C-alpha cells in the first residue's frame, strides 16, 4: 500500500493533518483578519481542512489548494461541495514546489508540509514569493520541545540538527523576510488526539477491510504508534506561525 494512501486513510477522523484542534485553526484564521475578497493559497493542502475553514469564515474569499495526493484532493472536493464552497476553491494535483507564481495572495498556508521545499527556511522564502505586500502566511512546523532523545531521533529517522528549538524556529521563518505577528504552540492533548486518531483510525480500517492492504495498514499503524509512544512524545513540538511579509528580506540569524 502506498504511503500516500495510508496517510489519507489515517486522517479520516482528523482531517486537519497536524496536531492542531479545530478551535485553534479557527482562532488562527480569525487572527489573520483577511481583507474583503481575499485570495488564499494552500501549499500541501491535503484535504484542505484549513482552507475550507477559511472560506467558511471569509465568505467572499477564494482559494487555490495544491497537493500531490489524488485521494486527499478528491476528499477536499467532496467536503467543499458539502459545505457549499466548491465554487470558491480550485484544487491542483501537483507538487507544491512546482505551483507557478502567477498571482499574489493575501494568505498563503503551508502547515506540516515544509518537507516539500526542503525545510522551514526554504519554505518561508518560497511562500514569500506568492504574497502581496504585507500579506500573511500560516506556516506550521515541528520543533524540538526538549533535547531529542536517541529513541526519538531513531524513530523519526532524524538528526539533532534537522529541527530547531522554538526560538530558532521563529528566527528561521523571520529570516526569509517576515515578522511573526502571532503563533500557536500545540499542547500535549492536541498531539495525543492527533496521534491516537492517526493510529486508531488506520487500525479500524484494517479490521474492516481484511486482506493484504489491511496487513500493510496495521503494520504502519503499529510502527507509527510505537515510534510516537516510545520515541517523540513530549519531545517533538509543533508551532503554527502567523507571519506577515516585511518590506525586505532580513539577514539570517545565527
Secondary structure, DSSP 8 states (H G I E B T S, - for coil): --HHHHHHHHTTT--S-SS--HHHHHHHHHHH---TT-EEEEET-TT-HHHHHHHHHSTT-EEEEEES-HHHHHHHHHHHHHHT-GGGEEEEES-GGGS---S-EEEEEEES-GGGGTSHHHHHHHHHTTEEEEEEEEEEEEEESS---HHHHHHHT--GGGS--HHHHHHHHHTTTEEEEEEEE--HHHHHHHHHHHHHHHHHHHHHS-SHHHHHHHHHHHHHHHHIIIIITTTEEEEEEEEEE-SS------
